[in-house]
Structure formats: C-alpha cells, structure tokens
C-alpha cells in the first residue's frame, strides 16, 4: 500500500513528479541571473565604444560613434549652457558643419543663474542647488548629443573666483550661509588678476593647503555635474581655464573625475589647459608625458601667436608628442583674434584656424567675441569651407608636409601643405599667390587640381595638370584665402 502524506495541501507524489520541473526552473533562474551581468557589461562597453575617444587607427584624431571625426567650432559664448536661444544657436552651428563647443561651468552669470540655491534673504545655500542652472546644463548636453556636437567642459575657471566676479559668487563667505571667512580661509575680496594665484580656492586639496571644508563643497559641485554629464557620450573634460595653479590641482581633479566615471562603468577623456603661451614651457610636460591622468592635450594658448611662430610651435608640440611613443589628440578650444581685440585681428584668427588643422591638430574652435570671431559670418564661412575641404580628402591619412613646398615658400607665412604623398596634397594660401609642390611620389602621373574659394565656400571646376620636373606650379585664381586639393 502506498502511503500518502499531505504537505501544505500538496500530495507527496505530486511533489515528486514536479521535481524535474523545479530543477529546470532553478537552472533557468541561475542561467538568467548569470547572463544578466555580462549583458549589463556589454551595454556599458557599447556605450564606451560609441563615446568620444582617441581614434583607434590614428590616436592623433578623435573617434565618435566608431568613426573618425574632425572637431571644428565657434560659438557666441563660453558657458554655452546658459546661452539664451541655445537650441537655435546649436542649429546654426550644425548648419555649417560645426561640431565642437566649449562649456565652462560658469559662476559669472546673473544671480538667478548660479549653481547654488538663492534663499529669500539674498544669500546662497551651498547644500542646495539652483534647478534652473542644472536644467540648462542637462538641456545643453542632450541637445548637443542629438546634433553630434562634442562638448569640452571646463570644470573650474579661475576668473569666476577673483576680481569683479568674486563679490557676487556663492562661494564668497559674504554671500552664503555655510561658512565665514575665518572658517573657510577665503577672503571677501580678491581684486588682483587670477594669474597671480592668490585665491586659496585653488589650494584646497590635501597635498596643498588641505582645506576639507571647501574641498567638500567642491566635490559636491563636481559630483552634481557628473551626475548629468556621465550619461552622455559627447563630452570631453578639461580641468581649468588657462590655469597657473600648481599641476597638483589639475591632476587631483582629473583623477577624481576618472575615478567617479569608473565607478559607473564609464571611461572619459581628460586634459588641463595651461596659461603659458609658450609650448616649450615645462608645465606642458604634465599633459605631454604619457600618464593615466590626462588622455589628450590642450594648447589653446598657442593661438596668441601668429604666422610662422604659431605654426612652428604647434608642429613642435605634435612632434614632441610623437616622440613620447603615445600619440594623443591635441585640441585648441580657443582661437584668439578679432579686430579691436588684444591678441590679433580677424586675419590672425582665420589663418590660425587653417594652420591648426593643416598642422595636424584634432580640434579647433573660434573663441567668443570680443576675443575671437565666435560664430560670426566669417567664422561660419571658414568652418563650412574647412568641412568641404576635409570631406573631399582623407585628412585622417594626411600629415603636414611643408618640406614638399619649394624653398622660397617653405619658411614664409604664405602657404601651408598637408598631404598623403603620392595620393593627395592640400595647400592653404593665406592671401593668394603661387607655390610649387613636389609630387614626385605620384610617379609623374597627371593630377586633378581643384581650387576652393574659401570665402565663397565654392569649388571651382577641376583641371588636369601634369608635373614638370616632379613638381606642380600652383597659382591661385585670385588674391585672398584659397585652398587647393591635388589628387
């Protein structure tokens, strides 16, 4: 006789019959849970593959969504996320091929656009946030990503914490409820230029003056920024605007950002912008020498220089990076130069733009007015023409080759050459003229020559030319800015 026992209203025989099904269910659950982690990891890896990063085939350039990309830009302001009419401004950029903007995490704007909450008594609370500021930041990130525009964020800008901006800053002890001048070590005034490095705000880290009170609020600000920016794949990070602070400061924050990103499974690209106009200054060693701290190089301050000095400096930097054995992108997010400004005129800015790209840089952008051309009609025309030119040639396989120019033009600020010898040659003329280029690597074959009228953003009809004595003699159709593509 089979004895039956009831367990929780189930017949023991029924339970026995269910054992194979239960075991199968357990196996399926274990398999599903075990496969969930790799699936999540795969999602993170896919995000990291699509993000802005050095180009795998040639790390001198950037790669975005798995393809090489040349970054060109211009905008009317630096703290782009606070710009009124931002969406329309981004559309204007995209319409001419601009895909690169600078975004300082500004503390300079009017009182209602500070990062921290303004209380009814007129003081700020550094433990609370101004949602308008951060909503605009998130909108900027979303709108730029939708348009495939790369954002270079500057975390700290020394000008926000000195001179006439400091009296209105939430970080000023006079303006918040969180600390006094005695508690924070911050004075109520810093009237001198921030280049003198008198602001203790930039000494808060442990290896410097170790101010845990201020550092805590700084970390909270950076954490808030990252809570938005790490969700987007179109962001580069620069620690400071033209800093003269100790290299320890920037290295601390680059490491902090990288660590926070890694905690979310993300990788990011970081750099520092030094204040020195001379690229031979030893301070650049901190970004040029390979390390885990910085993954690209910023040399915007070279755009204070003009003509051959500008070119020679940027080429020296490119060659210096190459000698380290670790190629990395070199950016200039600020091209100075505008009529009435201090560091060059309109012509200087326009020449610097073309020299930067023909010289081998990965990214360049016209600085805001009045220091630069911003996104005025001249800037838009040059961006459009550069995009036309670099789309017609494989810029990612070309390198500067001024040695191919005839000796007379080689050392002058009249013409510059970028080439993949034997296949294609690009020349930029600063103001019309004539030049010879050695095309012997092409084996004496006939060459197709196309002139680009830069200020009209218009290609002329191509012509065929045959080299004479291994050279082509190229005469611009008129004076002015011209580029020619020989293939």
C-alpha positions, 0 to 999 in steps of 0.5 A, a space after each residue: 500500500 502506498 502511503 500518502 502524506 499531505 504537505 501544505 495541501 500538496 500530495 507527496 507524489 505530486 511533489 515528486 513528479 514536479 521535481 524535474 520541473 523545479 530543477 529546470 526552473 532553478 537552472 533557468 533562474 541561475 542561467 538568467 541571473 548569470 547572463 544578466 551581468 555580462 549583458 549589463 557589461 556589454 551595454 556599458 562597453 557599447 556605450 564606451 565604444 560609441 563615446 568620444 575617444 582617441 581614434 583607434 587607427 590614428 590616436 592623433 584624431 578623435 573617434 565618435 560613434 566608431 568613426 573618425 571625426 574632425 572637431 571644428 567650432 565657434 560659438 557666441 559664448 563660453 558657458 554655452 549652457 546658459 546661452 539664451 536661444 541655445 537650441 537655435 544657436 546649436 542649429 546654426 552651428 550644425 548648419 555649417 558643419 560645426 561640431 565642437 563647443 566649449 562649456 565652462 561651468 560658469 559662476 559669472 552669470 546673473 544671480 538667478 543663474 548660479 549653481 547654488 540655491 538663492 534663499 529669500 534673504 539674498 544669500 546662497 545655500 551651498 547644500 542646495 542647488 539652483 534647478 534652473 542652472 542644472 536644467 540648462 546644463 542637462 538641456 545643453 548636453 542632450 541637445 548637443 548629443 542629438 546634433 553630434 556636437 562634442 562638448 569640452 567642459 571646463 570644470 573650474 575657471 579661475 576668473 569666476 573666483 577673483 576680481 569683479 566676479 568674486 563679490 557676487 559668487 556663492 562661494 564668497 563667505 559674504 554671500 552664503 550661509 555655510 561658512 565665514 571667512 575665518 572658517 573657510 580661509 577665503 577672503 571677501 575680496 580678491 581684486 588682483 588678476 587670477 594669474 597671480 594665484 592668490 585665491 586659496 580656492 585653488 589650494 584646497 586639496 590635501 597635498 596643498 593647503 588641505 582645506 576639507 571644508 571647501 574641498 567638500 563643497 567642491 566635490 559636491 559641485 563636481 559630483 552634481 555635474 557628473 551626475 548629468 554629464 556621465 550619461 552622455 557620450 559627447 563630452 570631453 573634460 578639461 580641468 581649468 581655464 588657462 590655469 597657473 595653479 600648481 599641476 597638483 590641482 589639475 591632476 587631483 581633479 582629473 583623477 577624481 573625475 576618472 575615478 567617479 566615471 569608473 565607478 559607473 562603468 564609464 571611461 572619459 577623456 581628460 586634459 588641463 589647459 595651461 596659461 603659458 603661451 609658450 609650448 616649450 614651457 615645462 608645465 606642458 610636460 604634465 599633459 605631454 608625458 604619457 600618464 593615466 591622468 590626462 588622455 589628450 592635450 590642450 594648447 589653446 594658448 598657442 593661438 596668441 601667436 601668429 604666422 610662422 611662430 604659431 605654426 612652428 610651435 604647434 608642429 613642435 608640440 605634435 612632434 614632441 608628442 610623437 616622440 613620447 611613443 603615445 600619440 594623443 589628440 591635441 585640441 585648441 578650444 580657443 582661437 584668439 583674434 578679432 579686430 579691436 581685440 588684444 591678441 590679433 585681428 580677424 586675419 590672425 584668427 582665420 589663418 590660425 584656424 587653417 594652420 591648426 588643422 593643416 598642422 595636424 591638430 584634432 580640434 579647433 574652435 573660434 573663441 567668443 567675441 570680443 576675443 575671437 570671431 565666435 560664430 560670426 559670418 566669417 567664422 561660419 564661412 571658414 568652418 563650412 569651407 574647412 568641412 568641404 575641404 576635409 570631406 573631399 580628402 582623407 585628412 585622417 591619412 594626411 600629415 603636414 608636409 611643408 618640406 614638399 613646398 619649394 624653398 622660397 615658400 617653405 619658411 614664409 607665412 604664405 602657404 601651408 601643405 598637408 598631404 598623403 604623398 603620392 595620393 593627395 596634397 592640400 595647400 592653404 594660401 593665406 592671401 593668394 599667390 603661387 607655390 610649387 609642390 613636389 609630387 614626385 611620389 605620384 610617379 609623374 602621373 597627371 593630377 586633378 587640381 581643384 581650387 576652393 574659394 574659401 570665402 565663397 565656400 565654392 569649388 571651382 571646376 577641376 583641371 588636369 595638370 601634369 608635373 614638370 620636373 616632379 613638381 606642380 606650379 600652383 597659382 591661385 585664381 585670385 588674391 585672398 584665402 584659397 585652398 587647393 586639393 591635388 589628387 
